[in-house]
Amino acid sequence: MLIPLRYNLRHLVVRKTATLLTVLGIAATVAIFAGVLSLEAGFRTLFEESGRDDLLVFLRPGTVSEGESIVPREMADRLVKTLPEIRRGRAGTDGGSSGGGEEHEALLRVPPASREADSAPLAAMELYLAVRRFRVGGGETNVPVRGLEPRSFDIYGDAVRIVEGRRFRPGTDEVIVGRRLVDRIRGCHLGDVIQLNTTPLNVVGVFESAGPFASEIWGDLDRMQATLSRPEPSRVVALVEPGTDVNALKKRLENDKETPAAVFTEREYLAAQTSALSGALRMLGIFLAIVMGTAAVFTAANTMLAAVASRTHEIGILRAAGFRPFPVFLAFLLESLALGLLGGAVGCVIVVPLHGLETGATNFNTFTEVSFAFRVTGEVLANAVVFSLVLGLLGGAIPAWKASHLPPVAALRER
């Protein structure tokens, strides 16, 4: 026979001060734990959810990041022109944009960037380099600068949208900046001038992207190579024909004599760029969970021990009424779990307003600052609730065991 649950709930209300303090202690621990998880989720999804499986990234063999990759221009040009798997089509058509001709160009607020024939490959060379820039609030950080060919806009399609101004003109010292840089990095507003080495670059547009591009500065490939003294591109991006066996293409190019390359889908490439910071955030979450969780467990344990001490006579009555040790143990353990669950619920309420709040951090894979938003997902909240129940379980196990093993006669003598 089990003890009615209302017995425990009534005592939580009667001991409202001790209950409130315990719940707040657990809630603070859970909120910090969930906050770190939502930070990691925001960073990870920024990269992983924006990746495509039909867009391939070609790097120098042996590299996993464009920041360390150099692809000789002759080899890149040969790669673009000779691979039969690369999709071909006219700029702004279904082959080059997910948005469609006139609608797509109207969205970008510019005339068509190119008039390639229908047989032109949907591939482009790109340059990538991290440069030191000043934050608006003070301090310095590394910001990614990318040089692109006009074909890149056709490849990315509506994944990149001009929200202010216009696209840069090929062959000019014009740049566009990602929206997340505008209020974080100096000189990134429309009409500003960005000085890179000895070259002043005019900001003529601001673009939006769901992925990490929104934290980059974009300009013409040839002008960026001259400005940054980087004669060779960092990577080649290309759309592939539907049904392409990407794994077979990877193996073929890995051992190719003329155009050796490391091949990734965009989804694979972006996921690989999150490993260092994601791992650091997970370790931080685990560390905080252990340190603060230990304190929360002791708080819950003290609360429950005090409850057992004040209710010793009641426990004696329960035992004399025929309740066995296990129902008594279970009753007090459920009471502690209820404290943990209440703390978890309050902690989740505290962390939910963080959803969508933008922040910045250094991506250790590229050593550049990337801006992203907290993501308070269902998985984060579920992990927070489970964590709070674990705290309640650990904090209530010893007091519950003590309550269940009190001798009935001795417990009845207590007042």
C-alpha positions in Angstrom: 0.0 0.0 0.0 1.4 3.4 -1.1 1.1 6.7 0.8 -1.3 9.1 -1.0 0.6 11.8 -3.0 -1.4 14.6 -1.5 0.4 13.9 1.9 3.7 15.0 0.3 2.2 17.9 -1.7 0.5 19.3 1.5 3.8 19.3 3.3 5.5 21.2 0.4 2.9 23.9 0.9 3.1 23.9 4.7 6.9 24.3 4.5 6.6 27.0 1.9 9.8 28.9 2.9 12.1 25.9 2.7 10.3 24.7 -0.4 10.8 28.1 -2.1 14.5 28.4 -1.3 15.1 24.9 -2.5 13.2 25.4 -5.7 15.0 28.7 -6.4 18.4 27.0 -5.8 17.6 24.2 -8.3 16.1 26.7 -10.7 19.2 28.8 -10.8 21.3 25.7 -11.5 19.0 24.5 -14.2 18.7 27.9 -15.9 22.5 28.2 -16.2 22.8 24.7 -17.5 20.0 25.2 -20.0 21.5 28.6 -21.0 24.8 27.0 -22.0 22.9 24.2 -23.9 20.9 26.8 -25.8 24.0 28.7 -26.6 25.6 25.6 -28.0 22.4 24.7 -29.9 22.3 28.1 -31.5 25.9 27.9 -32.6 25.5 24.4 -33.9 22.2 24.9 -35.8 23.6 28.1 -37.4 26.0 25.9 -39.3 24.2 22.6 -39.7 20.7 23.8 -40.7 22.0 26.1 -43.4 24.0 23.4 -45.2 22.9 21.8 -48.5 23.6 18.3 -49.8 23.6 19.4 -53.5 26.2 22.0 -52.9 29.8 20.7 -52.8 32.9 22.4 -51.3 36.3 21.6 -52.9 39.4 22.2 -50.7 43.0 21.4 -51.0 43.6 17.7 -50.1 44.4 17.2 -46.4 42.5 20.3 -45.2 39.1 20.5 -43.5 38.8 24.3 -43.4 38.9 27.0 -46.1 41.0 29.1 -43.8 43.9 26.7 -44.3 43.2 25.7 -47.9 44.9 27.0 -51.0 43.6 25.8 -54.4 45.8 26.9 -57.3 43.7 28.9 -59.7 44.7 26.8 -62.7 43.6 23.6 -60.9 40.4 25.3 -59.7 39.6 26.4 -63.3 40.2 22.9 -64.6 38.1 21.4 -61.9 35.1 23.7 -62.7 35.3 23.0 -66.5 36.0 19.3 -66.5 33.8 17.7 -63.8 30.7 16.2 -65.4 28.9 16.0 -62.1 28.7 19.8 -61.8 25.3 21.2 -62.7 25.0 23.6 -65.6 22.5 26.3 -66.3 21.8 29.9 -67.0 22.2 32.4 -64.2 18.9 33.1 -62.4 17.2 29.9 -63.8 16.2 26.9 -61.9 19.8 25.6 -62.2 21.2 28.6 -60.5 18.7 29.9 -58.1 16.0 28.5 -55.9 14.0 31.7 -56.2 13.5 31.9 -60.0 14.5 34.5 -62.6 12.7 37.9 -62.2 11.6 37.3 -58.6 15.1 36.4 -57.6 16.7 39.4 -59.2 14.1 41.7 -57.8 14.8 40.4 -54.4 18.5 41.1 -54.8 17.8 44.6 -56.1 20.3 44.3 -58.9 20.2 43.5 -62.6 21.4 39.9 -63.6 25.1 39.5 -62.7 25.9 37.4 -65.7 24.6 36.0 -69.0 26.4 32.7 -69.2 25.1 30.2 -71.7 22.9 27.3 -70.6 25.9 25.1 -70.6 28.0 27.2 -68.1 28.9 25.3 -65.0 27.3 26.4 -61.7 30.6 26.6 -59.9 32.8 29.4 -58.5 36.1 30.1 -56.9 36.2 31.8 -53.5 38.8 33.4 -51.3 38.6 33.3 -47.5 40.7 35.2 -45.0 40.2 36.3 -41.4 41.1 40.0 -40.8 41.4 42.0 -37.6 38.5 44.5 -37.1 37.4 46.7 -34.3 34.2 46.0 -32.3 31.7 48.7 -31.8 31.9 48.4 -28.0 35.7 48.2 -28.0 38.3 45.6 -28.6 39.3 43.7 -31.7 38.3 40.4 -33.3 38.8 38.4 -36.4 36.1 38.9 -39.1 35.9 36.6 -42.2 36.4 38.3 -45.5 35.3 36.4 -48.6 36.1 37.2 -52.3 33.5 35.8 -54.7 32.9 35.4 -58.4 29.4 36.6 -59.7 28.4 33.0 -60.2 28.5 32.4 -56.4 25.3 34.4 -56.1 23.5 32.1 -58.5 24.8 29.1 -56.6 23.6 30.4 -53.2 20.3 31.7 -54.6 17.8 33.0 -52.1 19.9 31.7 -49.2 21.6 35.1 -49.5 19.3 38.2 -49.6 20.2 41.8 -50.0 18.3 43.7 -47.4 19.9 47.2 -47.8 21.6 48.8 -50.8 22.7 46.6 -53.7 25.2 43.9 -54.6 28.8 44.9 -55.2 29.9 45.3 -58.9 32.5 42.9 -60.2 36.0 44.4 -60.6 35.3 47.3 -58.2 36.4 48.1 -54.6 32.9 47.6 -53.3 31.8 45.2 -50.6 28.6 44.0 -48.9 28.5 43.0 -45.3 26.5 40.4 -43.3 23.6 41.8 -41.3 25.0 40.6 -38.0 28.2 42.7 -38.4 26.3 46.0 -38.8 25.9 46.8 -35.1 28.9 44.7 -33.9 31.8 45.8 -36.1 32.9 49.3 -36.9 32.5 50.6 -40.4 29.9 48.1 -41.5 26.9 50.4 -42.0 25.7 51.1 -45.5 27.8 53.9 -47.0 30.8 53.3 -44.7 34.3 52.7 -45.9 36.3 49.6 -44.7 40.1 50.0 -44.9 41.8 46.7 -45.7 45.6 47.1 -45.9 45.9 50.1 -48.2 42.6 49.7 -50.0 39.5 51.6 -49.0 36.4 49.5 -49.7 32.9 51.1 -50.0 30.0 49.3 -48.3 27.3 49.3 -50.8 25.0 46.6 -49.4 23.9 44.6 -46.4 22.8 41.0 -46.9 21.0 38.5 -44.7 21.7 34.7 -44.5 20.4 32.1 -42.2 23.9 30.6 -41.9 27.4 31.8 -40.9 27.6 34.1 -44.1 25.8 36.8 -42.1 29.0 37.4 -40.1 31.2 37.9 -43.2 32.3 40.7 -45.5 32.0 39.9 -49.2 33.7 41.5 -52.2 34.9 40.7 -55.7 37.3 37.8 -55.9 40.0 39.5 -58.0 39.9 42.7 -56.0 40.0 40.8 -52.7 43.0 38.8 -53.9 44.9 42.0 -54.8 43.8 43.8 -51.6 44.6 40.9 -49.3 47.7 39.8 -51.2 46.3 36.3 -51.7 46.9 35.2 -55.3 45.1 31.9 -55.1 41.5 31.1 -54.1 40.7 29.1 -51.0 38.0 26.8 -52.3 35.6 26.0 -55.1 31.9 25.7 -54.6 29.6 24.0 -57.1 26.1 22.6 -57.4 26.0 19.0 -58.6 23.5 17.2 -60.8 20.7 15.4 -59.0 21.5 11.8 -58.2 25.3 12.3 -58.1 27.1 9.7 -56.0 29.1 12.2 -53.8 31.0 9.4 -52.1 32.3 8.1 -55.4 33.2 11.6 -56.4 35.2 12.0 -53.2 37.2 8.9 -53.7 37.9 9.7 -57.4 39.2 13.2 -56.7 41.1 12.1 -53.6 43.5 10.2 -55.8 43.2 12.3 -59.0 46.5 13.3 -60.5 45.4 16.5 -62.2 42.7 17.9 -59.9 43.2 16.3 -56.5 40.7 17.8 -54.0 39.0 17.1 -50.6 35.3 17.1 -51.3 32.5 17.9 -48.8 28.8 18.6 -49.1 28.1 22.0 -47.7 26.2 20.3 -44.8 29.2 18.2 -43.9 31.6 21.1 -44.2 29.6 23.4 -42.0 29.1 20.7 -39.4 32.9 20.2 -39.3 33.4 23.8 -38.5 31.4 23.5 -35.2 33.4 20.8 -33.4 35.8 22.9 -31.3 33.4 25.5 -29.9 30.5 23.1 -29.6 32.8 20.7 -27.6 34.0 23.6 -25.4 30.4 24.7 -24.7 29.4 21.1 -23.8 32.3 20.8 -21.5 31.4 24.1 -19.9 27.8 22.9 -19.4 29.0 19.7 -17.8 31.4 21.5 -15.5 28.8 24.0 -14.4 26.3 21.2 -13.9 28.7 19.3 -11.6 29.7 22.3 -9.6 26.4 24.0 -9.2 24.5 20.8 -9.2 26.4 19.6 -6.2 25.4 22.7 -4.3 21.8 22.2 -5.4 21.8 18.5 -4.3 23.1 19.5 -0.8 20.3 22.2 -0.6 17.7 19.6 -1.5 19.2 17.1 0.9 19.2 19.6 3.8 15.6 20.5 3.1 14.5 16.9 3.0 16.5 16.0 6.2 14.9 18.8 8.0 11.5 17.5 6.8 12.3 14.1 8.1 13.4 15.5 11.4 10.2 17.6 11.8 7.9 14.7 10.8 9.5 11.8 12.8 6.3 11.4 14.8 4.2 11.3 11.7 6.5 8.7 10.2 6.1 6.6 13.3 2.3 6.8 12.9 2.6 5.8 9.2 4.7 2.8 10.2 2.3 1.9 13.0 -0.6 2.2 10.6 0.9 -0.6 8.5 2.9 1.2 5.8 6.1 -0.7 5.0 9.5 0.9 4.7 9.4 1.0 0.9 6.2 3.1 0.6 7.7 5.6 3.1 10.9 5.7 1.2 9.0 6.2 -2.1 6.9 9.0 -0.6 9.8 11.1 0.6 11.7 10.4 -2.6 8.7 11.6 -4.7 8.6 14.7 -2.5 12.2 15.4 -3.4 11.5 14.8 -7.0 8.6 17.2 -6.9 11.0 19.9 -5.6 13.4 19.1 -8.4 10.6 19.3 -11.0 9.4 22.6 -9.6 12.9 23.9 -9.8 13.3 22.6 -13.3 10.1 24.3 -14.4 11.1 27.7 -12.9 14.6 27.3 -14.5 13.0 26.7 -17.9 10.8 29.8 -17.5 13.9 31.8 -16.7 15.8 30.6 -19.8 13.0 30.8 -22.4 13.4 34.7 -22.8 16.9 34.0 -24.1 15.6 32.4 -27.2 16.5 34.5 -30.2 18.9 36.8 -28.3 22.0 37.3 -30.5 25.5 37.1 -29.2 29.0 36.5 -30.6 31.8 34.0 -29.9 35.0 33.0 -31.5 34.8 29.9 -33.6 37.9 28.0 -32.6 38.0 26.1 -36.0 38.4 29.3 -37.9 39.5 31.7 -35.2 36.9 34.2 -36.4 34.0 35.8 -34.5 30.6 34.5 -35.5 27.3 36.0 -34.4 24.4 33.7 -33.6 21.3 33.5 -31.5 20.4 31.4 -28.4 18.2 28.5 -29.4 15.9 27.3 -26.5 14.7 24.1 -28.2 12.5 21.3 -27.0 15.6 19.2 -26.6 17.3 21.8 -24.4 14.2 22.1 -22.2 13.9 18.3 -21.9 17.5 18.0 -20.9 17.0 20.8 -18.3 13.9 19.0 -16.8 15.8 15.6 -16.7 18.7 17.4 -15.0 16.4 18.9 -12.4 14.9 15.5 -11.6 18.3 14.0 -11.2 19.1 16.8 -8.7 15.9 16.0 -6.8 16.6 12.3 -6.9 20.2 12.7 -5.6 19.1 15.2 -3.0 16.3 13.1 -1.7 17.7 9.5 -1.7 19.5 9.7 1.7 16.7 11.5 3.6 14.1 9.1 2.1 16.2 6.1 3.1 16.6 7.5 6.6 12.8 8.1 6.9 12.0 4.6 5.8 14.4 3.0 8.3 13.2 4.9 11.4 12.1 2.4 14.1 8.3 2.8 14.5 8.3 2.7 18.4 11.2 5.3 18.7 9.6 7.5 16.0 6.3 7.6 17.9 8.0 8.9 21.0 9.3 12.0 19.1 7.2 15.1 19.4 
